[in-house]
């Protein structure tokens, strides 16, 4: 028997490695989100762009209509225009010479009791306030015949019924869509004040990582996080800055963080966010006095470092790709929206019946990989956060609140499509 062996015994195994330890304060998800929402502000600059280059950019100020839409009263259909409504019964009106078309206004006044040929979008001539569809008219011998009743103003559009000149049509913080560009163009805007794209630096840490395509030695894995996070940043409408990989060397990591802070507005790291010997991200943030929170009551994604490096916000994401993606969607995405000037955005979820059963303990929030089939929410066959295939199998996340819950098939669950996060 080894006389030098200490009299110690291993701790008992836990059935739940995510169990909240006694005496340790875990930050609820909502509290961590509130912290981010309160402390972060827009950091991007402002520039002027032609409207044609505005797609996907964030408005830096309210967009105000320079002209009304429609600018003038006009006809909504092809047909015949005249003054006043008509009661029930048959009516016959003589036709005035000429016509009104979009972009070709009618010069003159349509006499009372006469009708004029008008085409869709034409400005209503003087003497016309009502239009009847050409399908409801018989034309013969320079006259039209139709049946009432027909209300005054039928088949016409009022000036400014959509937008009035001087109205705010889109608020500051709006990320512009193709439909937005149509609206802004219609109200006469040719240039836009927009935010510069948020620059998002992405850095992977760990001795075990190698680039896809390289020879992987014993114990090494391919870097899956960096391609994923760079692509997510681009899909969110940000400018991705690839900071590569760095080994588990504190000096090298510090230098790379310094470079990332110079080149970007926010930094996403993966790996090294917990409290182990090689968890250098959280250690450096703590040494710099910039560590905010990291014990988040969340599954997956418990080791999440939130801090600041040289004035630049840092999200120290877990090294596991599943947890890294979930933490990015839940925490980094809305926070980066604030930094980008588009404001805080809560993802839209939908209550749908579950196609699964699950028992959940209290004290943490859980996100499962899910998808919708036949109106019911399925979840991935395994909750193991090492199953990367579940991320691409899924079409969104199933959010289960902090309290205990026993979900049975048919029970309502909250499903958040990836699209609600901007993916």
Number of C-alpha atoms within 10 A of each C-alpha: 4 5 5 6 7 7 5 6 6 5 6 6 7 8 7 8 8 14 13 15 9 6 6 8 11 17 17 17 20 14 11 18 16 11 14 20 17 8 9 16 16 18 18 18 13 16 12 14 15 11 16 12 12 21 15 17 23 28 24 24 16 16 20 19 22 18 17 19 21 20 18 16 20 27 31 20 19 19 20 24 30 28 19 17 16 16 11 9 9 11 13 16 17 16 23 17 11 11 19 23 18 15 9 12 14 20 11 10 11 20 15 12 14 20 28 25 19 31 24 16 21 23 26 26 22 14 19 27 22 24 31 27 17 17 9 14 16 12 15 10 7 11 15 20 14 20 16 14 13 17 14 16 19 18 20 23 22 17 16 15 13 11 21 19 17 13 15 14 16 18 15 18 22 20 23 17 14 11 10 17 17 11 17 21 16 18 23 15 17 13 15 22 20 25 25 20 19 26 24 26 27 26 25 26 26 21 14 15 19 17 14 12 7 8 11 14 10 7 8 13 16 14 20 17 24 22 14 14 25 21 15 19 24 15 14 17 20 21 19 21 21 16 21 15 21 18 16 19 14 16 12 12 20 17 12 17 23 14 13 26 21 14 15 18 24 27 25 25 26 26 26 26 26 22 13 10 9 19 18 24 28 29 20 20 21 15 9 13 12 18 19 16 16 23 21 22 24 24 19 24 25 21 26 26 28 24 24 20 20 13 12 18 21 27 26 29 33 26 24 18 24 23 24 25 21 23 24 24 20 16 20 23 21 22 27 29 23 23 21 29 26 22 21 18 15 11 16 13 18 12 14 17 20 24 20 16 13 10 10 16 14 13 17 24 21 20 23 24 26 25 21 18 9 7 11 19 25 22 22 17 11 11 15 12 18 12 14 14 10 20 19 9 13 19 19 25 23 26 17 19 18 18 11 14 13 10 18 15 15 14 15 16 22 19 28 22 21 18 11 14 20 14 16
